[in-house]
Amino acid sequence: MVTQYTLTWTSKVKDVLGPEYAFVDEERTRETDLRDLLTHCTGLNNVGWPSMAEFYERFEYNNWAYALLSHVVEVLSGEYYETTLEKRNFKPLEMNESRLLGKTITANAPGMAKPYFNAENKLILTDPSIYE
């Protein structure tokens, strides 16, 4: 996507999404770039938008950053994220069994990978409904 739309990893999110885009503070709104979203360096927590750390202070895993990146894809492509992913990734790579969880497949579908977590160096199978 980056090369087709002449973006770089340091392109500012506000330049892509326009004036209606804003984070919780002026600095993050002005400075956040695509790389910051990908590397979880915005300082925002995974629960919502209130800040947990200073901007660039530390790695702070954040699902919302990836959701925002999917919106960037939609704005640039003019189509749903799922459609772009299918056309540009899944089909060319012949990933015929790949789906987006919750959109085109459910967590309990046949062939779906099962979720595990590590507890004291043991993998424990969890309930797939955690994805729903």
MARVOZA-548669 format. One record per residue: x, y, z of N, C-alpha, C in turn; residue in one letter. Coordinates in steps of 0.2 Angstrom, whole numbers, padded with zeros to 4 digits, always signed. Layout:
! MARVOZA-548669
XYZXYZXYZa ...
! end
This chain:
! MARVOZA-548669
+0004-0006+0000+0000+0000+0000+0004+0006+0000m +0010+0006+0004+0014+0012+0005+0016+0015-0002v +0019+0011-0006+0022+0013-0013+0017+0015-0017t +0011+0012-0018+0006+0014-0023+0003+0021-0021q +0002+0023-0015-0001+0029-0013+0005+0034-0011y +0011+0033-0013+0017+0038-0012+0017+0040-0004t +0015+0035+0000+0016+0036+0007+0023+0034+0009l +0025+0036+0015+0031+0033+0018+0029+0030+0025t +0033+0027+0028+0031+0025+0035+0031+0031+0040w +0034+0036+0038+0034+0042+0042+0028+0047+0040t +0024+0045+0035+0018+0049+0034+0014+0050+0040s +0012+0056+0041+0008+0058+0047+0000+0056+0045k -0002+0053+0051-0009+0050+0050-0014+0056+0049v -0013+0062+0052-0018+0067+0050-0018+0069+0043k -0012+0068+0040-0012+0070+0032-0016+0065+0028d -0016+0059+0030-0020+0054+0027-0028+0055+0028v -0029+0056+0035-0036+0055+0037-0040+0062+0037l -0036+0068+0037-0039+0074+0036-0040+0077+0043g -0043+0083+0043-0044+0087+0049-0049+0084+0054p -0053+0080+0052-0058+0077+0057-0054+0072+0062e -0048+0070+0060-0044+0065+0064-0041+0069+0070y -0041+0066+0076-0038+0068+0082-0037+0063+0087a -0031+0063+0090-0030+0059+0096-0032+0063+0102f -0030+0061+0108-0032+0064+0114-0028+0071+0116v -0023+0072+0112-0019+0078+0113-0016+0081+0107d -0014+0087+0107-0012+0090+0101-0005+0087+0098e -0001+0085+0102+0006+0082+0100+0004+0076+0096e +0000+0071+0099-0001+0065+0096-0004+0066+0089r -0009+0070+0089-0013+0072+0083-0008+0074+0078t -0004+0079+0079+0001+0082+0075+0007+0077+0073r +0009+0073+0077+0015+0069+0076+0015+0062+0074e +0009+0059+0076+0008+0052+0075+0009+0050+0067t +0013+0045+0066+0014+0043+0059+0012+0036+0059d +0013+0033+0052+0011+0026+0051+0015+0021+0055l +0021+0023+0056+0026+0018+0059+0024+0018+0067r +0022+0024+0070+0020+0024+0077+0015+0019+0078d +0010+0019+0074+0004+0015+0075+0006+0008+0074l +0011+0006+0069+0013-0001+0068+0017-0003+0074l +0021+0001+0077+0026-0001+0082+0023+0001+0090t +0017+0003+0090+0014+0004+0097+0018+0009+0101h +0020+0015+0098+0024+0020+0101+0020+0026+0103c +0013+0026+0102+0009+0032+0104+0008+0033+0111t +0010+0028+0115+0009+0029+0122+0001+0028+0125g -0003+0026+0120-0010+0025+0122-0011+0018+0124l -0016+0017+0129-0017+0010+0131-0021+0006+0126n -0022+0000+0128-0026-0004+0124-0034-0004+0125n -0036+0000+0131-0042+0000+0133-0046+0006+0130v -0043+0011+0128-0046+0017+0125-0041+0022+0124g -0043+0028+0123-0039+0033+0121-0035+0037+0127w -0037+0037+0133-0033+0040+0138-0026+0038+0138p -0021+0042+0139-0014+0041+0139-0012+0037+0145s -0008+0032+0143-0004+0028+0149+0003+0030+0149m +0006+0033+0144+0013+0035+0144+0014+0041+0140a +0019+0044+0140+0021+0050+0136+0022+0047+0129e +0021+0052+0124+0022+0050+0117+0029+0048+0116f +0030+0042+0113+0036+0039+0112+0040+0036+0118y +0037+0037+0124+0041+0035+0130+0042+0027+0130e +0037+0023+0128+0038+0016+0128+0033+0012+0124r +0035+0006+0122+0030+0002+0119+0024+0001+0123f +0018+0002+0120+0012+0000+0124+0007-0003+0119e +0007-0010+0119+0002-0013+0114-0005-0010+0114y -0007-0009+0108-0013-0006+0107-0017-0008+0101n -0022-0012+0102-0026-0014+0096-0030-0009+0092n -0031-0003+0096-0034+0003+0092-0030+0005+0087w -0023+0005+0088-0019+0008+0083-0020+0004+0076a -0020-0003+0077-0021-0007+0071-0028-0006+0068y -0033-0005+0072-0040-0003+0069-0039+0003+0065a -0036+0008+0068-0035+0015+0064-0031+0014+0058l -0026+0009+0058-0022+0008+0052-0027+0004+0046l -0032+0000+0048-0036-0003+0044-0041+0003+0041s -0042+0008+0045-0046+0014+0042-0042+0018+0037h -0036+0018+0038-0031+0022+0033-0031+0018+0027v -0031+0011+0027-0032+0007+0021-0038+0009+0017v -0044+0009+0021-0050+0011+0018-0051+0018+0015e -0048+0023+0018-0048+0029+0015-0044+0030+0009v -0038+0026+0009-0034+0027+0003-0036+0022-0003l -0039+0017-0001-0042+0012-0007-0049+0014-0009s -0053+0017-0005-0059+0019-0006-0064+0012-0006g -0062+0007-0002-0066+0001-0002-0065-0001+0006e -0069-0006+0007-0068-0009+0014-0061-0012+0015y -0059-0012+0021-0052-0015+0022-0052-0023+0020y -0057-0026+0022-0058-0033+0020-0057-0035+0013e -0060-0030+0009-0060-0031+0001-0053-0030-0001t -0050-0025+0001-0043-0023+0000-0038-0029+0002t -0039-0031+0008-0035-0037+0010-0036-0043+0006l -0042-0045+0004-0043-0050-0001-0040-0049-0007e -0041-0044-0010-0038-0042-0017-0031-0042-0018k -0028-0038-0013-0021-0037-0013-0016-0042-0010r -0019-0046-0005-0015-0051-0001-0017-0058-0002n -0023-0059+0000-0026-0066+0000-0026-0069-0007f -0029-0066-0012-0029-0069-0019-0023-0070-0022k -0018-0064-0023-0012-0065-0026-0007-0070-0023p -0008-0071-0016-0004-0076-0013-0007-0083-0012l -0013-0084-0016-0017-0090-0016-0019-0092-0009e -0020-0088-0004-0022-0089+0003-0030-0090+0003m -0032-0096+0000-0039-0097-0002-0043-0099+0005n -0039-0101+0010-0043-0102+0016-0042-0097+0021e -0039-0091+0020-0038-0086+0024-0045-0081+0025s -0046-0079+0031-0052-0075+0032-0051-0070+0037r -0055-0065+0038-0055-0061+0043-0060-0063+0049l -0058-0065+0054-0062-0067+0060-0067-0062+0061l -0073-0065+0062-0079-0060+0063-0082-0057+0057g -0079-0057+0052-0082-0054+0046-0084-0060+0041k -0080-0064+0040-0081-0069+0035-0081-0076+0038t -0079-0077+0044-0079-0083+0047-0080-0083+0055i -0082-0088+0058-0083-0087+0065-0077-0091+0069t -0077-0090+0075-0071-0093+0079-0072-0100+0079a -0078-0103+0079-0079-0110+0079-0079-0114+0073n -0078-0110+0067-0078-0113+0061-0073-0119+0060a -0075-0124+0056-0070-0130+0055-0064-0127+0051p -0058-0129+0054-0052-0127+0051-0049-0121+0054g -0053-0118+0058-0050-0112+0062-0045-0114+0067m -0040-0110+0067-0034-0111+0072-0037-0110+0079a -0035-0114+0084-0038-0113+0091-0033-0109+0095k -0036-0105+0099-0032-0100+0103-0029-0104+0110p -0023-0103+0111-0019-0105+0117-0016-0100+0120y -0015-0101+0127-0011-0096+0130-0005-0100+0134f +0000-0096+0136+0005-0099+0139+0005-0098+0147n +0004-0103+0151+0004-0103+0158+0009-0107+0161a +0014-0104+0164+0020-0108+0167+0023-0113+0162e +0024-0111+0156+0027-0115+0151+0023-0121+0149n +0016-0120+0150+0012-0125+0147+0007-0121+0143k +0005-0124+0137+0000-0121+0132-0006-0124+0134l -0011-0119+0136-0018-0121+0138-0023-0119+0132i -0027-0123+0130-0032-0122+0125-0037-0118+0128l -0039-0112+0125-0044-0108+0128-0051-0108+0123t -0056-0105+0126-0062-0105+0122-0062-0101+0116d -0063-0103+0110-0063-0099+0104-0068-0093+0105p -0072-0093+0109-0077-0087+0110-0074-0081+0112s -0068-0081+0114-0064-0075+0116-0063-0070+0110i -0064-0073+0104-0063-0069+0098-0069-0066+0096y -0075-0068+0099-0081-0065+0096-0084-0059+0100e 
! end
